[in-house]
Amino acid sequence: MYLKLKQTRVYQEAREEGKLEAVPKFLALGLTVEQIAQALDLDVTQVQQVAQQTSLNQ
């Protein structure tokens, strides 16, 4: 049953959301967008979008 849960769309979206929430913390540590994307297994474009939103909110 545990494996089936990991395959659901809801689980995948929640996991992705958690990764995106970590982006500002990595940016604050001085990592580049490319480094963050690689570390979190995300597209560079996704990380750039979060970085732009973060800079607009400050």
N, C-alpha and C positions, 0 to 999 in steps of 0.2 A: 504493500500500500504506500509506503514512503516514496518509492520510486515513481509511482503514478502521480503523486502530489507534485513532485519536482517537474513533471512534464506538463503541468497545467499552465494555461496562459496567465492566470492570476498569479501563480507562484513566480513565473518568469518576469512579469511586470513588476512585482514587488521587489524582486531581487535587483532588477535594473534601476528602480527608483532609489534603492539603498545605495547603489554605486554612484548615482548622480548626486546624491546628498553628500557624498564624501569628497566630491571635486573641490569645493571651496576650501576645505581643510588642507588638501594637497597643494592647492595654489598658494595658500598662506605659508606653507613650508618652503615655497620657492621652486617647486617642480614645474617643468614645462608642460604645456598641453599635451605634447606627444608622450612624455613620460607618464603622465596620468592616464592617458588612453591605454597605453601598453600595460600599466600596472593593474588597471581595473577591467581590462579586456572590453573596452568601449571604442567606438569610432571617434576619431579626432574631432569630427564635426559635432558630435554630441557634447564633448568636453568643451569645445569652443562656445557653444550655445550657453552652457551653464556658466562659463567664465564671463561671458558678456552680461548675462543676467545678474551675476554677482557684482560686477563692477557698476552696473546701473543702480543697484540697490544700496550702494554705500554712499 
